[in-house]
């Protein structure tokens, strides 16, 4: 548990969504790249190795409980770009969970959230899963681009029908009467 508000200055606010840093999966079985539903098993504030900053450590677990992926979200760092990325990620998490802001890491524990996973090999580490983005769970978002296109088409169709109905009701009973 950790109080985020005390670490983030009053002039720093959550901003546009963005990606996350690096993560290492504890399970040797890699998950495929793409969106996957899961939950935040634990979240806590930790000091960086050098002790010059702090980050939110997130342990994200798949809904089946089989895979764990770690995420580090910088919230206090000498590098302003790292802090910017961290605040964007925190903002994305808050919106995905339907929250205006996150004041304490305790608010995250046990909450379901989807993660966009990727596979990376870097720094001498074996291939591991990383979290690139967070979003609402799949019940609230399309799974594929074709689903999104179909939803847009349906919305446009509904808008056109509503506009036609509104136009007809504005014409009056016969459609060609002009009141004086």
C-alpha positions in Angstrom: 0.0 0.0 0.0 1.3 3.5 -0.8 0.0 7.0 -1.0 0.4 8.2 -4.6 -0.9 11.7 -3.9 2.0 12.6 -1.6 4.6 11.6 -4.3 3.0 13.4 -7.2 3.1 17.2 -7.0 -0.1 19.2 -7.1 0.9 20.6 -10.4 1.3 17.2 -12.0 -1.9 15.6 -13.2 -2.7 12.4 -15.0 -2.6 13.0 -18.7 -3.1 11.1 -22.0 -2.7 7.4 -22.1 0.6 5.8 -22.9 2.7 2.7 -22.7 4.5 1.2 -19.7 8.1 0.4 -18.9 9.5 -3.1 -18.8 8.1 -6.2 -17.2 9.3 -9.7 -16.4 7.0 -12.7 -16.3 7.7 -15.1 -13.5 6.3 -18.0 -15.5 8.5 -19.4 -18.2 5.5 -20.0 -20.4 5.1 -16.8 -22.5 1.6 -15.4 -23.2 0.9 -14.5 -26.8 1.1 -10.8 -27.8 -2.2 -9.0 -27.7 -5.0 -8.0 -25.4 -5.7 -10.2 -22.4 -8.0 -9.8 -19.4 -6.6 -10.1 -15.9 -6.5 -8.4 -12.6 -4.1 -6.4 -10.5 -3.0 -8.9 -7.9 -0.9 -6.3 -6.0 0.3 -2.7 -6.4 2.7 -0.9 -4.1 5.2 2.0 -4.2 8.8 1.0 -4.3 12.1 2.9 -4.3 14.4 2.7 -7.4 17.6 0.8 -7.0 19.6 4.0 -6.8 17.2 5.5 -4.3 16.7 8.6 -6.4 13.1 7.9 -7.4 10.0 5.8 -6.8 7.7 3.7 -9.0 4.5 1.8 -8.6 5.1 -1.9 -8.9 2.1 -3.8 -10.3 1.7 -7.6 -10.3 -0.8 -8.3 -13.0 -2.3 -11.8 -13.3 -4.4 -13.5 -16.0 -7.9 -14.3 -15.0 -7.1 -18.1 -15.0 -4.4 -17.4 -12.4 -1.7 -19.1 -14.4 0.5 -16.2 -15.5 2.0 -13.2 -13.7 3.4 -10.1 -15.4 5.2 -7.3 -13.6 5.0 -3.7 -14.4 6.9 -0.7 -13.1 5.3 2.8 -13.5 7.6 5.7 -12.7 6.0 8.4 -10.6 9.1 10.1 -9.2 12.3 10.2 -11.2 15.1 12.5 -12.3 14.1 11.9 -15.9 10.9 13.9 -16.6 10.1 11.8 -19.7 9.9 8.7 -17.4 7.6 10.5 -15.1 5.4 11.7 -18.0 5.1 8.1 -19.3 4.3 6.9 -15.8 1.6 9.5 -15.3 0.0 8.7 -18.6 0.0 5.0 -17.8 -1.6 5.8 -14.4 -4.2 7.9 -16.1 -5.0 5.1 -18.5 -5.4 2.6 -15.6 -7.7 5.1 -13.8 -10.0 5.5 -16.8 -10.0 1.8 -17.5 -11.2 1.2 -13.9 -13.8 4.0 -14.1 -11.9 6.2 -11.6 -11.2 9.9 -11.8 -7.9 9.6 -10.0 -5.9 7.1 -8.0 -4.8 8.3 -4.6 -3.5 5.1 -3.1 -2.2 1.8 -4.6 -4.6 0.0 -2.4 -7.4 1.2 -4.8 -5.9 -1.0 -7.5 -5.6 -4.3 -5.7 -7.9 -7.0 -6.9 -9.4 -4.8 -9.8 -10.0 -6.4 -13.2 -8.2 -4.8 -16.1 -7.1 -5.8 -19.6 -3.4 -5.5 -20.6 -1.9 -5.4 -24.1 1.0 -7.8 -23.8 4.1 -8.0 -26.0 7.2 -10.3 -25.9 10.6 -8.8 -25.4 14.2 -10.0 -25.2 16.5 -7.4 -23.8 19.4 -6.7 -21.5 20.5 -10.3 -21.5 17.2 -11.4 -20.1 15.4 -14.3 -21.8 12.2 -13.6 -23.7 9.5 -12.3 -21.3 6.1 -10.7 -21.4 5.7 -6.9 -21.1 2.6 -4.8 -20.6 2.4 -2.1 -23.3 -1.0 -0.7 -22.4 -4.1 -1.1 -20.2 -7.8 -0.9 -21.0 -11.2 -1.9 -19.8 -11.8 -5.7 -19.8 -12.9 -7.3 -23.1 -16.6 -7.1 -22.2 -16.3 -3.3 -22.7 -14.2 -3.1 -25.8 -13.9 -4.8 -29.3 -11.4 -7.6 -29.7 -10.5 -7.0 -33.3 -10.4 -4.1 -35.8 -13.2 -5.8 -37.7 -15.4 -5.6 -34.6 -14.6 -1.9 -34.2 -15.5 -1.3 -37.9 -18.8 -3.2 -37.5 -19.6 -1.1 -34.4 -18.9 2.1 -36.2 -21.1 1.0 -39.1 -24.0 0.2 -36.7 -23.6 3.6 -34.9 -23.7 5.5 -38.2 -26.8 3.5 -39.3 -28.5 4.4 -36.1 -27.6 8.0 -36.4 -29.0 8.2 -40.0 -32.3 6.5 -38.9 -32.6 9.0 -36.0 -31.9 12.0 -38.3 -34.6 10.8 -40.8 -37.1 10.3 -38.0 -36.4 13.7 -36.6 -36.8 15.3 -40.0 -40.1 13.6 -40.7 -41.5 14.7 -37.3 -40.5 18.3 -38.0 -42.4 18.2 -41.4 -45.7 17.9 -39.7 -48.5 15.4 -40.6 -48.4 15.8 -44.4 -44.9 17.0 -44.9 -45.7 19.8 -47.2 -47.9 22.1 -45.1 -46.4 25.5 -44.3 -47.9 27.2 -41.3 -48.6 31.0 -41.5 
